[in-house]
């Protein structure tokens, strides 16, 4: 069998192709940025005319992509704790169509004057991604940053590009950061220059993993059409530079992986793939792509073995005490291009550098609980299972309800 030594391939995105035409790309970038002063000015005008509403909280996940992740968990906890609060969630077209948004949470369309007005006049802003450079956060507002990957170990923000204005703007805005580990807190201090409050209570989206309700795992398996007695492998790599907005190739033979698992365990396995939020899924003839599921936690509950690379999903899945393999065929290139916070080969992570090494690992017993404990201790895990409630209480303290 041929080993895969290259990173998962992807069709070049439109942005990547345009970058090849330097002058055209520069012109398009200037046109893209042209409305920014108008957008910022509109937010300043709304804030000056209306001030902030003491009972209003503005949520956004992945720049308004979907109703999911840490902001979703906090919003739903706040609904329970402060039923009189006005809770708004910024969403794109797909998010606006989601059917699982409960009463008490109002949907607002992603890019409209009304949405910018609501953001400019909210007492609290909660998000899991950096604000756009033209977005304003005013001194009488509280900005809560939950981020979207507490134990992802690829460099981010100022640790990645210390001179980039976009990242420096974000650093001056954050009032409260939410962390699930000592490692995550250190990243907030270095990559976001957070000097103030860090709630080390865990990632709100992970509360459900610590509770681990079997009925949710069963419902997920049923929705996916997975028969009883069949075990689940999920392959979930992060994105690569140039693959944003594109479909990634799997980068390894999932058919061979499944065959190795079935031989080692004597049971039947199915393979799922899940791409990063910045990609359009993973292409593989031997797996079902579940990148379109809005929330990853139910999928993790239904998964028995995870293969990832540099993604924080590995640190989340380990809360279930199930085995995780970090497949890194492009480790040297990734270190040169992106940079990591530590050498994974000098950590407790179970790492495979080639497909041959990966298949060899699958031949032996996988001691998930022992390895998970070692890795979570390595990160200094601070998950409580009550993170959403704790963050919601912190938000409620700022409100007039």
C-alpha positions in Angstrom: 0.0 0.0 0.0 1.3 3.5 -0.9 1.9 5.8 2.1 0.4 9.2 2.0 3.1 11.8 2.8 1.4 14.9 1.6 -1.2 17.0 3.3 -4.8 16.6 2.3 -5.2 18.1 -1.1 -7.8 20.7 -1.9 -9.2 22.4 -5.0 -7.7 25.9 -5.0 -10.3 28.4 -3.8 -11.2 31.5 -5.8 -9.2 33.6 -3.3 -6.2 31.5 -3.7 -6.4 31.7 -7.5 -6.9 35.5 -7.4 -3.7 35.8 -5.3 -1.8 34.6 -8.3 -2.8 37.8 -10.1 -1.2 40.2 -7.7 -2.4 43.5 -9.2 -6.0 42.3 -9.7 -6.1 40.9 -6.1 -4.8 44.2 -4.7 -7.5 46.2 -6.6 -10.2 43.8 -5.4 -9.0 44.0 -1.8 -9.3 47.8 -1.9 -12.8 47.6 -3.3 -13.6 45.1 -0.5 -12.5 47.4 2.2 -14.1 50.5 0.7 -17.4 50.2 2.7 -15.6 49.7 6.0 -15.7 53.4 7.2 -19.4 53.6 6.4 -20.2 50.4 8.4 -18.1 51.7 11.4 -19.7 55.1 11.1 -23.2 53.6 11.1 -22.4 51.7 14.3 -21.0 54.8 16.0 -24.1 56.8 15.0 -26.5 54.1 16.3 -24.6 53.9 19.6 -24.6 57.7 20.0 -28.3 58.1 19.2 -29.6 55.1 21.2 -26.9 54.2 23.7 -26.9 50.6 25.0 -30.0 48.6 26.1 -29.2 47.1 29.5 -31.2 43.9 28.9 -29.8 43.1 25.4 -27.1 40.5 24.5 -25.7 40.0 21.0 -24.4 36.6 20.0 -22.4 35.5 17.0 -20.7 32.2 16.1 -18.1 31.9 13.4 -18.8 35.4 12.2 -22.5 34.7 11.9 -22.2 31.4 10.0 -24.5 29.2 12.1 -26.4 28.8 15.4 -23.8 26.6 17.1 -20.7 26.2 19.2 -19.9 28.0 22.5 -22.2 31.0 21.8 -25.1 28.7 21.3 -24.5 27.0 24.6 -24.2 30.3 26.5 -27.3 31.8 24.8 -29.5 28.8 25.8 -28.1 28.9 29.4 -28.9 32.6 29.5 -32.4 32.0 28.3 -32.9 29.8 31.4 -31.2 32.2 33.8 -32.5 35.5 32.6 -35.9 35.0 30.8 -36.4 38.7 30.7 -33.2 39.3 28.6 -33.3 40.3 25.0 -31.1 37.7 23.3 -30.1 38.2 19.6 -28.2 35.7 17.5 -26.5 36.9 14.2 -26.9 34.4 11.4 -26.4 34.0 7.7 -29.0 32.5 5.3 -28.4 28.9 6.3 -28.4 29.8 10.0 -31.7 31.7 9.7 -33.3 28.6 8.3 -32.2 26.4 11.3 -35.2 24.8 13.0 -33.6 24.1 16.4 -33.4 27.7 17.7 -35.5 27.9 20.8 -38.0 30.6 21.8 -36.4 33.5 23.6 -33.6 33.7 21.0 -34.2 36.2 18.2 -32.5 35.6 14.8 -31.0 38.6 13.1 -29.6 38.5 9.5 -25.9 38.6 9.2 -25.1 41.7 7.2 -27.8 44.3 7.5 -28.0 47.8 9.0 -30.4 46.5 11.6 -27.9 43.9 12.8 -25.1 46.5 13.1 -27.5 48.7 15.1 -28.4 45.8 17.4 -24.7 45.0 18.0 -23.9 48.7 18.6 -26.7 49.0 21.2 -26.2 45.7 23.1 -24.9 45.7 26.6 -23.0 42.4 26.1 -21.4 40.9 22.9 -20.5 37.2 22.9 -18.7 35.6 20.1 -16.3 32.7 19.3 -14.3 34.4 16.5 -12.5 37.7 16.1 -14.7 40.7 15.2 -14.3 42.2 11.8 -11.9 45.1 11.8 -14.7 47.6 11.0 -16.9 46.4 13.9 -17.1 48.6 16.9 -17.0 47.7 20.6 -17.8 50.6 22.8 -16.6 51.3 26.4 -20.0 50.8 28.0 -20.3 47.3 26.4 -18.9 44.0 27.7 -17.2 41.8 25.1 -17.0 38.1 26.0 -14.7 36.0 23.7 -15.2 32.2 24.0 -13.0 31.3 21.0 -13.7 28.0 19.2 -10.8 25.7 20.1 -9.3 25.7 23.5 -6.8 22.8 22.9 -6.0 23.4 19.3 -2.2 23.7 19.2 -1.7 25.6 15.9 -0.6 29.2 16.4 -3.3 31.9 16.2 -3.7 35.6 16.2 -0.7 37.6 17.4 1.3 34.4 17.9 0.8 33.8 14.2 1.1 37.3 12.8 2.2 39.7 15.5 2.1 42.8 13.4 -1.3 42.3 11.7 -3.6 45.2 12.4 -6.7 43.0 12.4 -5.4 40.9 15.2 -4.1 43.9 17.2 -7.6 45.5 17.0 -9.2 42.4 18.5 -6.8 42.4 21.5 -7.9 45.8 22.7 -11.6 44.8 22.7 -11.8 41.7 24.9 -13.1 42.2 28.4 -13.7 38.5 29.4 -12.1 35.4 27.8 -13.5 31.9 28.4 -10.9 29.1 28.8 -11.1 25.3 29.3 -7.4 24.7 30.2 -4.2 26.3 31.5 -3.0 26.0 27.9 -6.0 27.9 26.6 -5.5 30.6 29.1 -1.8 31.0 28.1 -2.9 31.3 24.5 -5.3 34.0 25.4 -2.6 35.9 27.2 -0.1 35.6 24.3 -2.2 35.5 21.1 -4.9 37.9 22.2 -2.9 40.0 24.7 -5.7 39.5 27.3 -4.6 41.2 30.5 -8.0 41.1 32.2 -10.5 38.4 33.3 -10.3 34.8 32.1 -13.0 32.4 33.2 -11.3 29.1 33.5 -14.5 27.1 33.6 -14.4 25.0 30.4 -15.7 25.4 26.9 -19.5 25.8 27.0 -19.9 23.5 23.9 -18.2 20.7 25.8 -20.6 20.5 28.7 -22.6 18.0 26.8 -19.5 15.8 26.3 -18.9 15.6 30.1 -22.6 14.7 30.7 -22.4 12.2 27.8 -26.1 11.4 27.5 -26.5 8.0 25.8 -29.9 9.0 24.3 -28.3 11.8 22.3 -25.7 9.4 20.9 -28.4 7.0 20.0 -30.5 9.6 18.3 -27.5 10.8 16.3 -26.6 7.2 15.2 -30.2 6.7 14.1 -30.2 10.0 12.2 -27.1 8.8 10.4 -28.5 5.4 9.7 -25.8 3.5 11.6 -26.9 0.0 12.6 -26.7 -1.1 16.2 -23.4 -2.9 16.9 -21.5 -0.9 14.3 -18.7 1.3 15.5 -17.9 4.7 14.2 -14.6 6.3 13.1 -14.6 10.0 12.4 -11.8 11.7 10.4 -11.7 15.5 11.1 -8.7 17.4 9.9 -8.2 21.1 10.1 -8.0 23.3 7.0 -4.8 24.0 5.0 -3.7 27.4 3.6 -5.3 27.8 0.2 -8.1 25.4 0.9 -10.5 27.8 2.5 -13.9 27.6 0.8 -12.9 24.4 -1.0 -13.6 20.7 -0.7 -10.5 18.8 0.8 -9.4 15.4 -0.3 -9.2 12.9 2.5 -5.4 12.6 2.3 -5.4 9.0 3.5 -7.1 5.8 2.5 -10.1 5.6 4.8 -11.1 2.3 3.2 -7.7 0.8 4.4 -8.2 2.3 7.8 -11.7 0.8 8.1 -10.4 -2.6 7.0 -7.6 -2.4 9.6 -10.1 -1.6 12.3 -12.4 -4.4 11.4 -9.6 -6.9 11.3 -8.3 -5.7 14.7 -11.7 -5.7 16.4 -13.6 -8.4 14.6 -16.5 -6.0 14.3 -18.1 -3.7 11.7 -17.1 0.0 11.3 -18.3 3.0 9.4 -16.3 6.1 8.5 -17.5 9.7 8.8 -15.6 12.8 7.7 -16.0 16.3 9.0 -14.2 19.4 7.5 -13.2 22.6 9.2 -15.8 25.4 9.2 -13.6 27.2 6.6 -13.8 24.3 4.1 -16.6 22.7 2.2 -16.2 19.2 3.5 -13.9 16.2 2.9 -14.1 14.1 -0.2 -13.7 10.3 0.2 -15.4 7.4 -1.5 -15.1 5.3 1.7 -16.8 7.7 4.1 -19.9 9.8 4.7 -19.2 13.5 5.0 -21.0 15.1 7.9 -19.6 18.6 7.6 -23.1 20.0 7.1 -24.1 19.1 10.7 -24.4 22.5 12.5 -23.1 21.1 15.8 -20.2 18.7 16.2 -20.9 17.5 19.8 -23.7 15.0 18.9 -21.4 13.5 16.3 -18.6 13.1 18.8 -20.9 11.4 21.2 -21.7 8.9 18.5 -18.0 8.3 17.6 -15.8 5.6 18.9 -12.5 6.6 17.4 -11.3 10.0 16.1 -8.5 10.7 13.7 -7.5 14.4 13.4 -4.3 16.4 13.0 -3.8 19.8 14.5 -7.4 20.5 15.4 -8.9 21.3 18.8 -11.5 18.6 18.2 -9.0 16.0 19.5 -8.9 17.8 22.9 -12.7 17.9 23.0 -13.2 14.3 22.1 -10.7 13.2 24.8 -13.3 14.3 27.4 -15.1 11.1 26.4 -12.1 9.0 27.3 -12.1 7.5 23.8 -9.0 7.0 21.6 -7.7 9.8 19.3 -4.9 9.4 16.7 -3.2 12.6 15.4 -2.3 11.9 11.8 0.4 14.4 10.7 2.0 13.5 7.3 2.9 17.1 6.7 4.2 18.0 10.2 7.5 19.6 9.0 5.7 21.7 6.3 3.0 22.7 8.8 5.6 23.8 11.3 7.3 26.0 8.7 4.0 27.4 7.3 1.8 27.8 10.4 3.7 27.0 13.5 2.7 25.0 16.6 2.7 25.8 20.3 4.7 22.6 21.1 6.3 19.7 19.4 3.6 17.0 19.2 6.3 14.3 19.0 7.4 15.4 22.5 4.0 15.2 24.0 1.5 12.5 25.1 -0.4 12.8 21.8 -0.6 9.5 19.9 0.9 10.6 16.6 1.3 8.9 13.2 3.5 10.5 10.6 2.6 8.1 7.7 -0.3 6.0 6.7 1.8 2.9 7.5 2.4 4.1 11.0 -1.3 4.8 11.4 -2.3 1.3 10.3 0.3 -0.1 12.7 -1.3 1.8 15.6 -4.7 0.3 14.7 -3.3 -3.2 14.9 -2.7 -3.0 18.6 -5.0 -2.2 21.6 -5.9 1.5 21.9 -5.8 2.5 25.6 -8.1 5.5 25.2 -8.7 6.4 28.9 -5.0 6.3 29.9 -3.9 8.4 26.9 -6.7 10.8 27.3 -5.9 11.4 30.9 -2.2 12.0 30.1 -3.1 14.5 27.3 -5.7 16.4 29.3 -3.2 16.7 32.2 -0.6 17.9 29.7 -3.0 20.7 28.7 -4.0 21.4 32.2 -7.7 20.7 31.5 -10.2 22.9 33.4 -13.5 21.6 32.1 -16.3 21.7 34.6 -19.4 20.5 32.7 -21.0 23.8 33.8 -19.2 26.3 31.6 -22.3 27.5 29.8 -24.1 28.3 33.1 -21.0 30.0 34.6 -20.5 32.2 31.5 -24.2 33.0 31.4 -24.1 34.1 35.1 -21.2 36.4 34.2 -23.2 37.9 31.4 -26.3 38.3 33.6 -24.3 40.3 36.1 -24.0 43.0 33.5 -27.7 43.1 32.6 -30.5 45.2 34.1 -32.8 42.2 34.2 
